[in-house]
Amino acid sequence: MFRLVFYILIVIVFYPSLVSAQKMFFKVEGLNTTITSIPKSIDSSKVDYQKEELIQHLQNLGFWTASVDSIKTISDTVTMFVSEGRKFSKVELELYEGDSLILKSDSKRNKSFQISAQFDSFFEEVLKKYENKGFPFVSIKVSDTRINSDSILIRCVLKPSLFLKNDQLQVVPDNIVSTKFLSSYLQFKSDDPFNAEVINNIPTQLKQLHFLALRSVDVSYQLKKASVILEIEKRKANYFDGVLGMVPRTERTGVEFTGEVNLKLRNLFKSGKKLDFHWEQIRPESQKLDLSYVHPVFLGSLIDLHFSLNQRKQDSIFSNRSFSVGFEYRVNPTALLKFNYENILGTSLENDSDSVGNFDIDYYGIGYRINNTDDLFFPRKGFQFELNSQVGFKKVDDSQFRVPKSTQYRFTANYSHFLGLTNRSIIAFSGIGGILINDYLYLNDLFRLGGLKSIRGFDEDDFYASHYGIASVEWRYYIDDQSYFLLFYDQAFLAYDLISKSFNDNPSGLGGGLQISTEGGDFRILYGMGRRSNERFSIDTFKIHFGYSALF
């Protein structure tokens, strides 16, 4: 009795899928044209899909009036009876809005349609144009068709229907971010004509904001106005980490502070503003200071303003200060066009060194950035790309040699691609590169490389380079949504040519680590081994990169 019940249950559970997955022989009758793409068998559940595919294919061949007259299923065979109709070289169109002719295509001006895909694409563009100008319920219907010797004339009527304006944007809950900021950021402004493209872009645009996650988007229509209701949730994006120590001064009494402090604030004053602060002094004579601020949707526009100040002091060798200001323009929901001005003031702290220079550079730059990943923090698919180019005018103050004014070029690029292997594992490929071009380069002109963000397995800023390229591959296995194990390999090429000397190397890094996300913050530890040219990997040279970032 138990076995009988078991078999009955098996049949009940699996019979529908067996029936829906039944393969049947497929035949087409009535064709005078040879079509090689017709399958010999199809799934019984996809008969209607195959019918649409066949008609589409015939129309693309010029049989615009082709139709499927009937479909018969006998035993294990499906037969479609098709009427090809006449073959036409093109389709001409007249489009009316009411009694007014708003478009007329003709072959003399090359505005006729040779294949149905062009015809469909044209109507999609017309509908999209009206949907983005306040007519979300616009429709196009065929009113008349005339057949000529080698063409078809189709008359269509466009019905805009109801004109709608934007009413208001509602954010639920309302204590995460200001509605005014989101309205400007999404370009959804009250009393503007309703724009369907703006609504469709909302999920993609909100994905670019670090501090929130979108749960749902709803649109309600009332009294010729449209309101948008966004349900969001807060995402922890602010973080702080730091360590502070004291060491005795080498030449004077007292102590000197060493350590590192990182602070990133997102959504300041609930208006999307960003503030970053980084201070680092690992060695008493060396120091880094980075401060940046981003003011988004300046005056309600698609422009974000950027300001930054950076200070670098390398032992008793040199000190560099840079200040930059710029703006980013959102080309589309995932891409930015960037413009900036940067001033760099380099100061030599060694009087007798010809490798380090005193200079003043004014850079003018343009850049482009696109982020097409599924998640800003933990991407599992998609890609990121950024390209920056700058031209600078350089003045050198050298007491020993007279160095003329010169033009200096700086280019940087980076690309990352994420591919899902399984539900839990991904592989990431990335490449970064940069080049400085000038006949008068000094050590404090150069890029600084090495460490957690470039060549892992080496100390931070271990290398100097005037041109470099780094290729990386990284495998991640996710324990949960935001925690994973990883293995990595970095391969770099770098070199520089200074007035006084040149250098090149091919360092590489190999290792693994762990990223753990908790309610209070993120913990990351990486074990890496680095090698230079003509060296082997050795556990004696391993580096451990680790840190904890408190999220709030």
C-alpha positions as CSV (number, residue, x, y, z in Angstrom):
1,M,0.0,0.0,0.0
2,F,2.8,2.4,0.9
3,R,4.5,1.7,-2.5
4,L,1.3,2.4,-4.4
5,V,0.8,5.7,-2.6
6,F,4.5,6.6,-3.3
7,Y,4.2,5.9,-7.1
8,I,0.9,7.9,-7.3
9,L,2.7,10.9,-5.7
10,I,5.6,10.6,-8.1
11,V,3.2,10.6,-11.1
12,I,1.2,13.6,-9.7
13,V,4.4,15.7,-9.1
14,F,6.3,14.9,-12.3
15,Y,3.5,14.3,-14.9
16,P,2.8,18.0,-15.7
17,S,6.5,18.7,-16.3
18,L,6.8,15.6,-18.5
19,V,3.8,16.6,-20.5
20,S,4.9,20.2,-20.9
21,A,8.4,19.1,-22.0
22,Q,7.1,16.7,-24.7
23,K,9.1,16.9,-28.0
24,M,7.1,16.8,-31.2
25,F,8.0,16.7,-34.9
26,F,7.5,20.0,-36.6
27,K,6.4,20.6,-40.3
28,V,5.6,23.8,-42.3
29,E,3.3,23.5,-45.3
30,G,2.7,26.2,-48.0
31,L,6.2,27.6,-48.2
32,N,7.8,28.3,-51.6
33,T,10.8,29.9,-50.0
34,T,13.6,27.7,-48.4
35,I,14.1,28.6,-44.8
36,T,17.0,26.7,-43.2
37,S,16.3,27.8,-39.6
38,I,13.1,25.9,-39.2
39,P,13.6,23.2,-36.6
40,K,12.7,19.6,-37.1
41,S,11.2,19.3,-33.7
42,I,9.9,21.6,-31.0
43,D,8.6,21.6,-27.5
44,S,4.9,21.3,-27.5
45,S,4.6,24.3,-25.1
46,K,6.4,26.6,-27.6
47,V,4.2,26.3,-30.6
48,D,3.0,29.9,-30.4
49,Y,6.5,31.1,-30.0
50,Q,7.6,29.2,-33.1
51,K,4.6,30.8,-35.0
52,E,5.8,34.3,-34.2
53,E,9.4,33.5,-35.1
54,L,8.3,32.1,-38.5
55,I,6.2,35.2,-39.3
56,Q,9.0,37.5,-38.3
57,H,11.4,35.6,-40.4
58,L,9.2,35.8,-43.5
59,Q,8.5,39.5,-43.0
60,N,12.3,40.1,-42.9
61,L,12.5,38.4,-46.2
62,G,10.0,40.7,-47.7
63,F,6.8,38.7,-47.3
64,W,5.0,41.4,-45.3
65,T,1.5,39.9,-45.6
66,A,2.6,36.4,-44.5
67,S,0.3,34.6,-42.1
68,V,-0.2,31.2,-40.4
69,D,-3.7,30.1,-41.5
70,S,-4.0,27.0,-39.2
71,I,-2.1,24.7,-37.0
72,K,-2.8,21.0,-36.7
73,T,-1.5,18.5,-34.2
74,I,-1.8,14.8,-35.2
75,S,-0.2,12.3,-32.9
76,D,3.4,13.4,-32.4
77,T,3.5,16.0,-35.2
78,V,2.7,19.7,-35.3
79,T,2.0,21.1,-38.8
80,M,1.7,24.8,-39.6
81,F,-0.1,25.9,-42.8
82,V,1.4,29.1,-44.0
83,S,0.4,31.7,-46.7
84,E,3.5,33.5,-47.9
85,G,1.7,36.2,-49.9
86,R,3.5,38.5,-52.3
87,K,7.1,39.6,-51.8
88,F,7.5,43.4,-51.5
89,S,10.7,45.3,-51.6
90,K,9.7,47.9,-49.0
91,V,7.0,49.4,-46.8
92,E,6.0,53.1,-46.9
93,L,4.3,54.7,-44.0
94,E,1.9,57.6,-43.3
95,L,1.5,58.5,-39.6
96,Y,-1.4,60.7,-38.5
97,E,-2.2,62.3,-35.2
98,G,-5.9,63.0,-35.5
99,D,-6.4,64.4,-39.1
100,S,-2.9,65.8,-39.2
101,L,-0.2,64.0,-41.2
102,I,2.9,64.1,-38.9
103,L,5.2,61.8,-40.9
104,K,5.4,60.4,-44.4
105,S,8.1,58.1,-45.5
106,D,9.1,57.6,-49.2
107,S,11.7,55.6,-51.0
108,K,13.2,58.7,-52.8
109,R,14.4,60.1,-49.4
110,N,15.4,56.6,-48.3
111,K,12.8,56.6,-45.4
112,S,11.1,53.4,-46.3
113,F,11.4,50.1,-44.5
114,Q,13.1,47.0,-46.0
115,I,12.7,44.6,-43.1
116,S,10.1,44.3,-40.3
117,A,12.8,44.9,-37.6
118,Q,13.2,48.5,-38.9
119,F,9.5,49.0,-38.9
120,D,9.2,47.8,-35.3
121,S,12.2,49.9,-34.2
122,F,10.7,53.0,-35.7
123,F,7.4,52.6,-33.9
124,E,9.3,51.9,-30.6
125,E,11.1,55.2,-31.1
126,V,7.9,57.1,-31.8
127,L,6.1,55.6,-28.7
128,K,9.1,56.3,-26.5
129,K,9.3,59.9,-27.6
130,Y,5.6,60.5,-26.6
131,E,6.0,58.4,-23.4
132,N,8.8,60.7,-22.3
133,K,6.8,63.9,-23.0
134,G,3.8,63.3,-20.8
135,F,1.8,60.6,-22.7
136,P,2.5,57.3,-21.0
137,F,-0.6,55.7,-22.5
138,V,0.1,56.6,-26.2
139,S,-0.8,54.0,-28.8
140,I,-0.5,53.5,-32.6
141,K,-3.1,51.6,-34.7
142,V,-3.2,50.7,-38.4
143,S,-6.1,52.4,-40.1
144,D,-5.6,51.5,-43.7
145,T,-3.3,49.4,-45.9
146,R,-2.7,49.7,-49.7
147,I,-0.7,47.4,-51.9
148,N,1.2,48.8,-54.9
149,S,3.3,46.9,-57.4
150,D,6.4,46.4,-55.3
151,S,5.5,48.1,-52.0
152,I,2.9,48.5,-49.3
153,L,1.6,51.8,-48.0
154,I,0.5,51.6,-44.3
155,R,-1.5,54.4,-42.8
156,C,-1.4,54.6,-39.0
157,V,-3.1,56.7,-36.4
158,L,-1.2,57.8,-33.3
159,K,-3.4,58.4,-30.2
160,P,-1.5,60.3,-27.4
161,S,-4.4,59.7,-25.0
162,L,-4.1,61.5,-21.6
163,F,-1.4,64.1,-20.9
164,L,0.1,63.7,-17.5
165,K,2.4,65.9,-15.3
166,N,4.5,64.9,-12.3
167,D,2.9,65.3,-9.0
168,Q,5.3,64.5,-6.2
169,L,7.9,62.0,-5.1
170,Q,7.2,60.1,-1.9
171,V,10.0,58.4,0.0
172,V,9.2,55.7,2.5
173,P,10.5,56.0,5.2
174,D,11.2,59.7,5.0
175,N,14.1,59.8,7.5
176,I,16.9,58.3,5.4
177,V,17.4,60.9,2.7
178,S,15.7,64.1,1.8
179,T,13.0,64.1,-0.9
180,K,14.4,67.3,-2.4
181,F,17.8,65.6,-3.0
182,L,16.2,62.5,-4.6
183,S,13.9,64.5,-6.8
184,S,16.9,66.4,-8.2
185,Y,19.1,63.3,-8.4
186,L,16.4,61.3,-10.3
187,Q,15.3,64.4,-12.3
188,F,11.7,63.9,-11.2
189,K,10.4,67.4,-10.7
190,S,6.8,68.5,-9.9
191,D,4.7,69.8,-12.8
192,D,7.2,68.6,-15.4
193,P,5.7,66.4,-18.1
194,F,5.7,62.7,-17.1
195,N,8.7,60.9,-18.4
196,A,8.6,57.1,-18.6
197,E,12.4,56.9,-19.1
198,V,13.0,58.6,-15.8
199,I,10.8,56.1,-14.0
200,N,12.4,53.1,-15.7
201,N,15.9,54.4,-14.8
202,I,15.1,54.8,-11.0
203,P,16.4,51.3,-10.0
204,T,19.7,51.7,-11.9
205,Q,20.3,55.2,-10.6
206,L,19.6,54.4,-7.0
207,K,22.0,51.5,-7.3
208,Q,24.8,54.1,-7.7
209,L,24.1,55.5,-4.2
210,H,26.1,53.8,-1.4
211,F,23.8,54.7,1.5
212,L,20.4,53.1,0.5
213,A,18.9,50.1,-1.2
214,L,15.7,50.2,-3.2
215,R,12.9,47.8,-2.2
216,S,10.1,48.9,-4.6
217,V,8.9,51.6,-7.0
218,D,5.2,52.3,-7.5
219,V,3.5,54.9,-9.7
220,S,0.0,56.1,-9.0
221,Y,-2.1,58.2,-11.4
222,Q,-4.7,60.7,-10.2
223,L,-6.3,63.9,-11.6
224,K,-4.0,64.0,-14.6
225,K,-0.9,63.7,-12.4
226,A,1.5,60.9,-11.6
227,S,3.1,60.3,-8.2
228,V,6.1,58.0,-7.6
229,I,6.4,56.1,-4.3
230,L,9.8,54.8,-3.4
231,E,10.2,52.3,-0.6
232,I,13.9,52.2,0.5
233,E,16.0,51.0,3.3
234,K,19.2,52.4,4.9
235,R,22.5,50.9,4.0
236,K,25.5,51.4,6.2
237,A,28.0,53.3,4.1
238,N,29.8,55.6,6.6
239,Y,33.0,54.0,8.1
240,F,35.8,54.8,10.4
241,D,39.0,53.0,11.2
242,G,42.2,54.1,12.8
243,V,45.2,53.3,14.9
244,L,47.4,55.8,16.8
245,G,50.8,55.3,18.4
246,M,53.7,57.4,19.8
247,V,57.4,57.1,19.2
248,P,60.3,59.0,20.8
249,R,61.8,61.8,18.6
250,T,65.2,60.8,17.3
251,E,66.9,64.2,17.6
252,R,64.7,66.1,20.1
253,T,63.0,65.4,23.3
254,G,59.4,64.4,23.5
255,V,57.4,62.0,21.4
256,E,55.8,62.0,17.9
257,F,52.5,60.5,16.9
258,T,52.3,57.8,14.3
259,G,49.3,55.9,12.9
260,E,46.5,56.0,10.4
261,V,42.9,57.4,10.4
262,N,40.3,56.8,7.7
263,L,36.9,58.5,7.8
264,K,34.3,58.3,5.0
265,L,30.9,60.0,5.5
266,R,28.1,59.4,3.0
267,N,24.8,61.2,2.7
268,L,25.8,64.2,4.9
269,F,22.7,66.2,6.0
270,K,20.6,63.5,4.2
271,S,21.5,65.2,0.9
272,G,23.9,62.8,-0.7
273,K,27.0,64.8,0.1
274,K,30.3,63.0,0.6
275,L,33.3,63.7,2.8
276,D,36.5,61.6,2.9
277,F,39.5,62.1,5.3
278,H,42.7,60.0,5.3
279,W,45.7,60.6,7.5
280,E,48.7,58.3,7.7
281,Q,52.1,58.6,9.3
282,I,53.7,55.2,9.6
283,R,57.2,56.5,9.8
284,P,58.0,59.7,11.8
285,E,59.4,61.5,8.7
286,S,56.7,60.5,6.2
287,Q,53.1,61.6,6.2
288,K,50.0,61.5,3.9
289,L,46.9,63.7,4.2
290,D,43.9,63.4,1.9
291,L,40.7,65.4,2.2
292,S,37.9,65.4,-0.4
293,Y,34.3,66.7,-0.6
294,V,31.6,66.0,-3.2
295,H,28.5,68.2,-3.6
296,P,26.0,66.3,-5.7
297,V,23.2,67.6,-8.0
298,F,24.6,71.2,-7.9
299,L,21.7,73.6,-8.1
300,G,19.4,70.7,-9.0
301,S,21.3,69.8,-12.1
302,L,23.0,66.6,-13.2
303,I,26.4,68.0,-12.1
304,D,28.3,66.9,-9.0
305,L,31.1,69.3,-7.8
306,H,34.4,67.9,-6.4
307,F,37.1,69.4,-4.2
308,S,40.2,67.7,-2.9
309,L,43.4,68.5,-1.0
310,N,46.4,66.2,-0.8
311,Q,49.7,66.4,1.0
312,R,52.6,63.9,0.7
313,K,55.9,64.1,2.7
314,Q,58.4,61.4,1.9
315,D,61.0,61.2,4.7
316,S,63.5,64.1,4.3
317,I,63.4,63.7,0.4
318,F,60.4,65.7,-0.8
319,S,57.0,67.1,0.0
320,N,54.1,67.4,-2.5
321,R,50.9,69.4,-2.2
322,S,48.0,69.2,-4.6
323,F,44.6,70.9,-4.9
324,S,41.9,70.0,-7.4
325,V,38.4,71.1,-8.2
326,G,36.2,69.6,-10.8
327,F,32.7,68.4,-11.7
328,E,31.1,65.3,-13.0
329,Y,28.2,65.2,-15.4
330,R,25.9,62.2,-15.5
331,V,25.6,61.1,-19.1
332,N,23.2,58.3,-18.2
333,P,22.3,56.4,-15.0
334,T,25.6,54.4,-15.0
335,A,28.1,56.8,-16.7
336,L,29.9,60.0,-15.8
337,L,31.8,62.6,-17.8
338,K,34.4,64.3,-15.7
339,F,36.3,67.7,-16.0
340,N,38.9,69.0,-13.5
341,Y,41.6,71.4,-12.7
342,E,44.5,70.4,-10.5
343,N,47.6,72.2,-9.1
344,I,50.6,70.3,-7.9
345,L,53.4,72.0,-6.0
346,G,56.5,69.8,-5.6
347,T,59.3,70.7,-3.1
348,S,62.7,69.1,-2.8
349,L,63.9,68.7,0.8
350,E,67.4,67.6,-0.3
351,N,69.6,70.5,-1.6
352,D,72.1,68.3,-3.4
353,S,69.7,65.8,-5.1
354,D,69.1,66.0,-8.9
355,S,66.4,63.3,-8.7
356,V,63.9,65.4,-6.8
357,G,62.6,68.7,-8.1
358,N,60.9,71.9,-7.2
359,F,58.1,72.4,-9.6
360,D,54.6,73.8,-10.1
361,I,52.1,72.1,-12.5
362,D,48.7,73.2,-13.6
363,Y,46.7,70.2,-14.9
364,Y,43.5,70.4,-17.0
365,G,41.8,67.1,-17.3
366,I,38.8,65.2,-18.7
367,G,37.7,61.7,-17.8
368,Y,35.0,59.1,-18.2
369,R,33.7,56.5,-15.8
370,I,31.0,53.8,-16.1
371,N,29.9,51.3,-13.5
372,N,27.7,48.5,-14.8
373,T,28.0,46.1,-11.9
374,D,25.0,44.6,-10.0
375,D,26.3,45.9,-6.6
376,L,28.6,48.8,-5.6
377,F,30.1,47.0,-2.6
378,F,30.1,43.3,-3.5
379,P,29.8,43.0,-7.3
380,R,29.2,39.5,-8.7
381,K,28.6,40.4,-12.3
382,G,29.2,43.3,-14.7
383,F,32.1,45.6,-15.3
384,Q,33.6,49.0,-14.2
385,F,35.8,51.2,-16.4
386,E,37.5,54.6,-15.9
387,L,39.7,56.6,-18.1
388,N,41.4,59.9,-17.2
389,S,43.6,62.2,-19.3
390,Q,45.3,65.4,-18.2
391,V,47.6,68.0,-19.8
392,G,49.7,70.1,-17.5
393,F,51.9,73.1,-17.8
394,K,55.0,72.7,-15.7
395,K,57.5,75.3,-14.3
396,V,60.6,74.1,-12.6
397,D,62.7,76.0,-10.2
398,D,66.2,74.5,-10.3
399,S,69.3,76.4,-9.1
400,Q,71.8,74.1,-10.8
401,F,70.3,73.6,-14.2
402,R,68.0,75.8,-16.3
403,V,65.0,73.7,-17.1
404,P,62.5,75.3,-19.6
405,K,58.8,75.4,-19.1
406,S,57.2,72.2,-20.5
407,T,54.0,70.4,-21.1
408,Q,53.4,67.3,-19.1
409,Y,50.8,64.6,-19.9
410,R,49.2,62.2,-17.5
411,F,46.9,59.3,-18.4
412,T,45.4,56.6,-16.2
413,A,42.9,53.8,-16.8
414,N,41.3,50.9,-14.9
415,Y,39.0,48.1,-15.8
416,S,37.3,45.4,-13.8
417,H,35.1,42.6,-15.0
418,F,33.2,40.2,-12.7
419,L,31.9,36.8,-13.8
420,G,29.8,34.4,-11.8
421,L,31.0,30.8,-11.8
422,T,28.5,29.3,-9.4
423,N,25.9,30.7,-7.0
424,R,28.6,31.3,-4.4
425,S,31.8,31.8,-6.4
426,I,32.9,34.5,-8.9
427,I,36.1,35.4,-10.7
428,A,37.2,39.0,-11.2
429,F,39.7,40.2,-13.9
430,S,41.1,43.7,-13.6
431,G,43.7,45.9,-15.2
432,I,45.1,49.3,-14.3
433,G,47.7,51.5,-16.0
434,G,49.1,54.9,-16.1
435,I,51.7,56.9,-18.0
436,L,53.5,60.3,-17.5
437,I,55.0,62.0,-20.5
438,N,57.6,64.7,-20.1
439,D,61.3,65.1,-20.8
440,Y,61.8,66.6,-17.4
441,L,60.5,64.2,-14.8
442,Y,61.5,64.0,-11.1
443,L,61.0,61.4,-8.4
444,N,58.2,63.4,-6.8
445,D,56.4,63.5,-10.2
446,L,55.9,59.8,-10.3
447,F,53.0,57.4,-9.5
448,R,53.3,55.5,-6.2
449,L,52.4,51.8,-6.3
450,G,52.4,48.8,-4.0
451,G,50.1,47.6,-1.2
452,L,46.5,46.6,-0.8
453,K,45.1,48.7,-3.7
454,S,47.7,47.9,-6.4
455,I,50.4,45.2,-6.0
456,R,49.5,43.1,-3.0
457,G,52.4,41.4,-1.2
458,F,54.4,44.6,-1.0
459,D,54.5,47.6,1.4
460,E,52.3,50.6,0.6
461,D,53.9,52.9,-2.0
462,D,56.9,50.7,-2.3
463,F,57.4,51.5,-6.0
464,Y,57.8,54.6,-8.2
465,A,56.8,54.6,-11.8
466,S,56.3,57.0,-14.8
467,H,54.5,54.3,-16.7
468,Y,53.0,51.0,-15.4
469,G,50.5,48.3,-16.0
470,I,49.0,45.8,-13.5
471,A,46.9,42.8,-14.4
472,S,45.1,41.0,-11.6
473,V,42.9,37.9,-11.3
474,E,40.9,37.2,-8.2
475,W,38.6,34.3,-7.2
476,R,36.0,34.8,-4.5
477,Y,33.9,32.2,-2.7
478,Y,31.0,33.7,-0.8
479,I,30.2,32.4,2.7
480,D,27.1,34.7,2.8
481,D,26.0,37.8,0.8
482,Q,28.8,40.0,2.1
483,S,31.6,37.6,3.3
484,Y,34.0,35.6,1.2
485,F,37.3,33.8,0.9
486,L,39.6,35.0,-1.9
487,L,42.7,34.0,-3.8
488,F,44.6,36.5,-6.0
489,Y,47.5,37.0,-8.4
490,D,48.8,40.4,-9.4
491,Q,51.3,40.9,-12.2
492,A,52.8,44.3,-12.9
493,F,55.2,46.1,-15.2
494,L,56.6,49.4,-14.1
495,A,59.4,51.7,-15.1
496,Y,60.5,55.3,-14.9
497,D,62.9,57.6,-16.8
498,L,64.2,60.6,-14.9
499,I,66.6,63.3,-15.8
500,S,69.2,61.6,-13.8
501,K,68.4,57.8,-13.9
502,S,66.0,55.1,-15.1
503,F,64.5,51.9,-13.6
504,N,62.2,49.0,-14.6
505,D,60.8,46.0,-12.8
506,N,58.2,43.3,-13.2
507,P,56.9,42.6,-9.6
508,S,54.1,40.2,-8.9
509,G,52.0,39.3,-5.9
510,L,50.3,36.0,-4.9
511,G,48.1,35.2,-1.9
512,G,44.7,34.8,-0.3
513,G,42.5,36.1,2.4
514,L,39.2,36.6,4.0
515,Q,36.5,39.3,4.1
516,I,34.0,39.2,6.8
517,S,31.1,41.6,7.1
518,T,29.3,41.9,10.5
519,E,26.6,44.2,11.8
520,G,29.2,46.6,13.2
521,G,31.7,46.6,10.3
522,D,33.9,44.8,7.9
523,F,37.1,42.8,8.7
524,R,39.6,41.9,6.0
525,I,42.8,40.1,6.2
526,L,45.1,39.3,3.2
527,Y,48.2,37.1,3.2
528,G,50.4,38.0,0.2
529,M,53.9,37.1,-1.1
530,G,55.6,39.5,-3.4
531,R,58.6,39.0,-5.7
532,R,60.6,41.3,-7.9
533,S,62.2,40.5,-11.3
534,N,64.5,37.4,-11.2
535,E,63.2,36.4,-7.7
536,R,61.1,33.5,-6.5
537,F,58.1,33.6,-4.2
538,S,59.2,33.0,-0.7
539,I,57.3,32.8,2.6
540,D,60.1,34.8,4.1
541,T,58.9,37.9,2.3
542,F,55.2,37.6,3.0
543,K,53.1,40.6,4.0
544,I,49.9,40.6,6.0
545,H,47.4,43.3,5.1
546,F,44.5,43.5,7.6
547,G,42.0,46.0,8.9
548,Y,38.7,46.6,10.4
549,S,36.3,49.3,9.3
550,A,33.5,50.3,11.7
551,L,30.3,50.9,9.6
552,F,27.6,53.3,10.8
